Amino acid sequence: MTIKIISLVSILTLSLLTSQKYAHSVPTKWERIESSMSELLDNGWQMTAHGTNRVAANSTAGAGFDIETFTFTLTKNGKHIICLIQDPRPPIANGAACRKLN
């Protein structure tokens, strides 16, 4: 059975690719970080914001389920990083997708 999962990142990417370009939109840096979120925190980055989202997903059989996605904003010396972790299962979460914002 093939299960299709729509992640928060996919939804955001799709909306950015299909939306109109507005006169006031300006490209924003969105650069991949090669460190884990744990490494970033160990190296002095501080968590300044966080949130949880539940994303509905459906299998081809029609059985719906939710996926929990956590977002974290990390800050250090005036720089900001956003990290997304999808459906974490302790003791080790799935890999965080972290991106530089400036």
Residue pairs with C-beta under 8 A, 6 or more apart in sequence:
1 59
1 60
1 61
2 59
2 60
3 57
3 59
3 60
4 57
4 58
4 59
4 60
5 57
5 67
6 55
6 56
6 57
7 55
7 67
7 69
7 86
8 53
8 55
8 69
8 71
8 84
8 86
9 84
9 86
9 97
11 55
28 101
29 100
29 101
29 102
30 99
30 100
30 101
31 99
31 100
32 97
32 98
32 99
32 100
33 40
33 81
33 83
33 98
33 99
33 100
35 43
35 98
36 95
36 96
36 98
37 72
37 74
37 83
37 85
37 96
37 98
40 74
40 81
40 83
40 98
41 47
41 74
44 76
45 74
45 75
45 76
45 81
46 74
46 75
46 76
47 72
47 73
47 74
48 73
48 74
48 75
48 80
49 72
49 73
50 70
50 71
50 72
50 73
51 70
51 71
52 68
52 69
52 70
52 71
53 68
53 69
53 70
53 71
54 66
54 67
54 68
54 69
55 66
55 67
55 68
55 69
56 64
56 65
56 66
57 64
57 65
57 66
57 67
58 64
58 65
59 65
67 86
67 87
68 86
68 87
68 88
69 84
69 85
69 86
69 87
70 84
70 85
70 88
71 82
71 83
71 84
72 82
72 83
72 84
72 85
72 96
73 80
73 81
73 82
73 83
74 80
74 81
74 82
74 83
74 98
75 81
78 102
79 100
79 101
79 102
80 100
80 101
80 102
81 98
81 99
81 100
81 101
82 98
82 99
82 101
83 96
83 97
83 98
83 99
84 96
84 97
84 98
85 93
85 94
85 95
85 96
85 97
86 94
87 94
88 94
